[in-house]
Amino acid sequence: MTDLSPTRARAIVERFEPLTVLVVGDVMIDHFLIGQVERISPEAPIPVMAFDHEEYRIGGAANVANNVRSLGGRVSLVGAIGADEPGQQLLSELRSASIDATGIIVASDRPTTRKLRIVASRNKQVARIDFETESELAPKYAQELLAHQSEAAKKADIIVVSDYLKGVITSELMTQALSASRAREIPILVDPKIPHLDFYAGCTLLTPNHHEASTATNSVIHTDAEAQQAARSLRSRLGCESVLITRGEHGLWLLDGSGSASEPREKSLPAVAREVSDVTGAGDTVIATLALGLAAGATLTEAAQLANQAAGLAVARFGPAIVSAEELLEACTNQ
């Protein structure tokens, strides 16, 4: 498990362009109201913000797709929005990012998932309001989504499931995705949510954060040894090939079972030392980079090392962030 050389990194990243990643999951829009806090309200002990401007960012599974495009790959996105203005805003943002959104369905009985953040100077959040539902899609919409996923899987080089627990990922949808992965012999990567854990059994790679891994294994994860045990426990429970636990400032823990099932390779990848601005969406950047790396022929260890560098770039930026291929290669050169 040697470090990834700049030459090898470039060889992998230069193969991203023709690859197609199918991203399935909960799409959302991140809405920011930005201004200056100048005083405390006389009505209640809360800050009064003078509005300056607003921004929209692509979020959730759509942020995974946005990172794939930014890194040079092609992407098919399957998910659901509501019949509302935030949904139309999200579609507009996807078109601007050249993301194939033909697999996005409009479900009139639910809102588009929107995270509204009120942000003051120096990117300090004052409040957040979530517009969302966690209920599963109605049967007619679920069937429509299954059809889109089935069609998109025929052309994909790899599948990513981005589960934010907003109703898109169901047992039936996951079963179909796993079947497509096996039938076409392509990897399937899952960014999980714990209530759906058993849905993912048999996936190629599971990428929980340390909080999720801790909850799933009823354990605490502070050390490499504890991360190692949690990864082994998850792999045993789900019968998945590999597990990568994202650990914030502690980097990544990788259990790589892609070679020998009996003797998986295990490695701690320290976080890349950069100033942390915002961890929002960092997991999306990680799984997008992993997917393209694996589809490009990298080993899982190499793909994880690329993803670690990409995460270091993403957390230095405010809000859901994207990383370009050029930025990633520069980070690998300057590591």
C-alpha positions in Angstrom: 0.0 0.0 0.0 2.5 2.6 -1.2 1.7 6.3 -1.6 0.1 7.3 -4.9 2.8 8.9 -7.1 1.9 12.1 -9.1 2.6 10.2 -12.3 0.2 7.3 -11.4 -2.4 9.8 -10.2 -2.3 11.6 -13.6 -2.6 8.3 -15.5 -5.8 7.5 -13.5 -7.4 11.0 -13.7 -6.7 11.3 -17.4 -9.0 8.2 -17.9 -12.0 9.9 -16.2 -13.4 11.6 -19.3 -15.2 8.8 -21.2 -16.5 7.1 -18.0 -20.2 7.2 -17.0 -21.2 7.1 -13.4 -24.9 6.3 -12.5 -25.8 8.2 -9.3 -29.0 7.2 -7.6 -30.3 8.9 -4.5 -31.8 11.8 -2.7 -31.2 15.0 -4.7 -31.5 18.4 -3.0 -30.9 22.1 -3.4 -28.9 24.1 -0.9 -30.2 27.7 -0.6 -28.1 30.3 1.2 -29.3 33.7 2.4 -26.2 35.8 3.1 -25.8 39.0 4.9 -24.3 40.9 7.9 -25.3 40.6 11.5 -25.1 44.1 13.1 -27.3 43.9 16.2 -29.4 41.8 18.4 -33.2 41.9 18.0 -35.1 43.9 20.7 -37.9 41.4 20.4 -35.9 38.3 21.3 -32.2 37.4 22.0 -31.5 36.6 18.4 -29.3 38.2 15.7 -30.8 40.5 13.1 -29.2 40.0 9.7 -29.1 42.6 7.0 -29.7 40.7 3.8 -27.0 41.0 1.1 -27.5 38.3 -1.5 -28.6 34.6 -2.0 -26.9 31.6 -3.6 -28.0 28.2 -4.7 -25.8 25.0 -4.7 -26.5 21.5 -5.9 -26.7 19.2 -2.9 -27.2 15.6 -1.8 -26.9 13.0 -4.5 -26.9 15.8 -7.0 -23.7 17.0 -5.4 -22.1 13.6 -6.1 -23.1 14.0 -9.7 -21.7 17.5 -9.8 -18.4 16.3 -8.5 -18.3 13.6 -11.1 -18.8 16.2 -13.9 -16.3 18.6 -12.4 -13.7 15.8 -12.3 -14.3 15.2 -16.0 -16.6 12.1 -16.0 -20.0 11.7 -17.4 -23.0 11.1 -15.1 -26.6 9.9 -15.2 -28.6 11.1 -12.2 -31.7 9.3 -10.9 -33.8 10.9 -8.1 -37.0 12.8 -7.3 -38.0 16.4 -6.9 -41.3 18.1 -6.1 -43.5 20.1 -8.4 -42.3 23.3 -6.9 -40.0 26.3 -7.5 -37.0 24.7 -5.7 -37.3 21.7 -7.9 -37.2 23.9 -11.0 -34.2 25.8 -9.5 -32.4 22.5 -9.0 -33.1 21.4 -12.6 -31.8 24.7 -13.8 -28.6 24.2 -11.8 -28.2 20.7 -13.1 -28.5 21.9 -16.7 -25.9 24.6 -16.1 -23.5 21.9 -14.8 -24.1 19.7 -17.8 -25.6 16.9 -15.7 -28.0 14.4 -17.4 -31.2 14.8 -15.4 -33.5 12.7 -17.6 -33.7 10.3 -14.6 -35.1 13.0 -12.3 -38.8 12.5 -11.8 -41.3 15.0 -10.5 -43.5 13.8 -7.6 -46.3 16.2 -7.0 -47.1 14.9 -3.5 -43.8 15.9 -1.9 -41.5 18.9 -1.7 -38.1 19.2 -3.2 -35.6 18.7 -0.5 -34.2 22.1 0.3 -31.7 23.2 3.0 -32.1 26.9 3.6 -29.2 28.4 5.5 -28.9 31.9 6.9 -25.3 32.8 6.8 -23.5 35.8 8.3 -20.0 37.1 7.8 -17.1 34.7 7.6 -19.5 31.9 6.6 -21.0 31.6 10.1 -24.4 29.9 10.0 -27.1 31.7 12.0 -29.9 29.2 11.3 -31.0 26.4 9.0 -34.4 25.4 7.9 -35.1 22.0 6.2 -37.9 21.5 3.7 -38.2 17.8 3.2 -40.1 14.5 3.8 -38.6 11.2 4.8 -41.6 9.2 3.5 -41.0 6.7 0.6 -42.1 7.6 -2.9 -45.7 6.7 -3.8 -45.9 3.5 -5.8 -46.4 5.1 -9.2 -43.4 7.3 -8.7 -41.3 4.5 -7.3 -42.0 2.4 -10.4 -41.0 5.4 -12.6 -37.8 5.7 -10.8 -37.1 1.9 -11.1 -37.5 2.3 -14.9 -35.1 5.2 -15.1 -32.5 3.3 -13.0 -32.8 0.2 -15.1 -32.2 2.1 -18.3 -29.4 4.2 -17.0 -27.6 1.1 -15.5 -27.2 -0.4 -19.0 -24.8 2.4 -19.9 -23.0 2.9 -16.6 -19.4 2.0 -15.8 -20.1 2.1 -12.1 -23.1 2.8 -9.8 -23.2 5.1 -6.8 -26.0 5.0 -4.3 -26.3 8.3 -2.3 -28.8 7.7 0.5 -29.9 10.7 2.5 -33.0 9.0 3.9 -35.4 11.3 2.0 -37.5 8.6 0.5 -35.8 7.7 -2.8 -33.7 4.7 -1.7 -36.0 1.7 -0.9 -35.4 -2.0 -0.6 -36.8 -2.6 -4.1 -34.7 0.1 -5.7 -31.5 -1.1 -3.9 -32.2 -4.7 -4.9 -32.5 -3.7 -8.6 -29.3 -1.6 -8.4 -27.4 -4.6 -6.8 -28.8 -6.9 -9.5 -27.6 -4.5 -12.3 -24.2 -4.4 -10.7 -23.9 -8.2 -10.6 -25.3 -8.7 -14.1 -23.0 -6.1 -15.7 -20.0 -6.9 -13.4 -19.6 -3.3 -12.4 -18.9 -2.0 -8.9 -21.6 -0.5 -6.8 -20.7 2.0 -4.1 -23.0 3.1 -1.3 -23.0 6.2 0.9 -25.3 4.8 3.6 -27.9 5.8 6.2 -28.1 3.4 9.1 -31.9 2.7 9.0 -31.4 1.2 5.5 -28.2 -0.6 6.4 -29.4 -4.1 5.5 -30.6 -2.9 2.1 -27.0 -2.6 1.0 -25.9 -6.2 1.6 -23.6 -7.4 -1.1 -22.4 -4.0 -2.3 -18.9 -3.5 -3.5 -18.0 -0.7 -1.2 -19.7 0.9 1.8 -18.6 4.5 2.8 -20.1 5.4 6.2 -18.8 8.3 8.2 -17.5 7.5 11.7 -20.7 8.5 13.4 -22.7 6.1 11.1 -20.2 3.4 11.6 -20.2 3.9 15.3 -24.0 3.7 15.4 -24.2 0.7 13.1 -21.7 -1.3 15.2 -22.8 0.0 18.6 -19.2 1.1 19.3 -17.1 4.1 19.8 -14.5 5.1 17.1 -11.7 7.2 18.4 -8.6 5.2 17.3 -7.4 3.3 14.3 -8.0 0.0 16.1 -11.6 1.0 16.8 -12.1 2.0 13.2 -10.6 -1.3 12.1 -12.9 -3.3 14.2 -16.0 -1.3 13.1 -15.1 -1.8 9.4 -14.6 -5.5 9.9 -17.9 -5.8 11.7 -19.8 -3.9 8.9 -18.1 -6.1 6.3 -19.1 -9.3 8.1 -22.7 -8.2 8.7 -23.4 -7.0 5.1 -21.2 -9.4 3.1 -19.8 -6.4 1.2 -16.4 -6.5 -0.4 -14.8 -3.4 1.2 -15.5 -0.6 3.7 -14.2 2.9 3.9 -14.9 4.9 7.0 -14.6 8.7 6.7 -13.2 10.1 9.9 -13.1 13.9 9.5 -9.9 15.3 10.8 -8.6 11.8 11.3 -8.8 11.0 7.6 -10.0 7.7 6.2 -9.9 4.1 7.4 -9.9 1.6 4.5 -10.7 -2.1 4.6 -9.9 -3.3 1.1 -11.3 -6.7 0.3 -10.9 -6.4 -3.5 -8.0 -8.7 -3.6 -8.1 -11.6 -1.2 -11.4 -12.1 0.7 -9.6 -14.0 3.4 -6.9 -11.4 3.9 -8.2 -7.9 3.2 -5.8 -5.1 3.2 -6.3 -2.4 5.9 -4.9 1.1 6.0 -5.3 4.4 7.7 -5.1 7.4 5.4 -4.4 10.6 7.4 -6.4 13.7 6.6 -4.7 16.1 4.2 -3.6 19.1 6.3 -5.7 22.0 5.1 -7.7 24.7 6.8 -11.3 23.4 7.3 -14.0 25.8 6.3 -17.1 23.6 5.9 -17.5 19.8 5.9 -20.9 20.0 4.1 -20.9 17.6 1.2 -17.3 16.3 1.7 -18.6 12.7 1.6 -20.1 13.4 -1.8 -16.7 14.5 -3.1 -15.2 11.4 -1.6 -17.6 8.9 -3.2 -17.5 10.6 -6.6 -13.7 10.5 -6.7 -13.7 6.9 -5.5 -16.2 5.9 -8.3 -14.2 7.5 -11.1 -11.0 6.1 -9.8 -12.3 2.6 -9.7 -14.0 2.9 -13.1 -10.7 4.2 -14.5 -8.8 1.1 -13.4 -7.3 2.3 -10.1 -7.0 -0.1 -7.2 -9.3 0.7 -4.3 -6.3 1.9 -2.3 -5.3 4.3 -5.1 -8.9 5.5 -5.5 -9.1 6.1 -1.8 -5.8 8.1 -1.8 -7.3 10.3 -4.6 -10.5 10.7 -2.7 -8.6 11.7 0.4 -6.9 14.5 -1.6 -10.2 15.6 -3.1 -11.8 15.7 0.4 -9.0 18.0 1.6 -9.8 20.4 -1.1 -13.6 20.3 -0.6 -13.6 21.0 3.2 -11.5 24.2 2.6 -14.5 25.6 0.8 -17.9 26.9 2.0 -21.0 24.8 1.3 -21.3 21.8 -1.0 -18.1 22.0 -3.1 -16.8 20.6 -6.3 -13.2 19.7 -7.2 -11.7 19.8 -10.7 -9.4 17.3 -12.2 -6.7 19.9 -12.4 -7.0 20.8 -8.8 -6.9 17.2 -7.8 -3.7 16.6 -9.8 -2.1 19.7 -8.3 -2.9 18.5 -4.8 -1.4 15.0 -5.6 1.7 16.7 -6.9 2.1 19.0 -3.9 1.3 16.5 -1.2 
